[in-house]
Amino acid sequence: MSLPRHLFVRALALLPALALAACADAPRAADTALDGTYGAGVRNALALQILSPRAAANSEPVVGIDAAAALGAQARYRKSFIDEAPQTNVFTIGVSGK
């Protein structure tokens, strides 16, 4: 099967354009729409969400919950992964079973 002549001529005509495009220099940053402030809004929004930038340096324990409540919450959290909730039958959703 041979390539039709008109497709061959078109491909041959595009070859120099592709070769020149491959040799072209990449656009400089000043020539593009992106400048040095690109992403500044996102960085600013992220910085505004940080309550205290120096909080990582604070090694004092957190105050606010007693040991018994903390142990109970931790036990309930761990138990939630062990005890499986009963699975409902999907065919009876919206149907009264009483």
Buried (B, 14 or more C-beta within 10 A) or exposed (E): EEEEEEEEEEEEEEEEEEEEEEEEEEEEEEEEEEEEEEEEEEEEEEEEEEEEEEEEEEEEEEEEEEEEEEEEEEEEEEEEEEEEEEEEEEEEEEEEEE
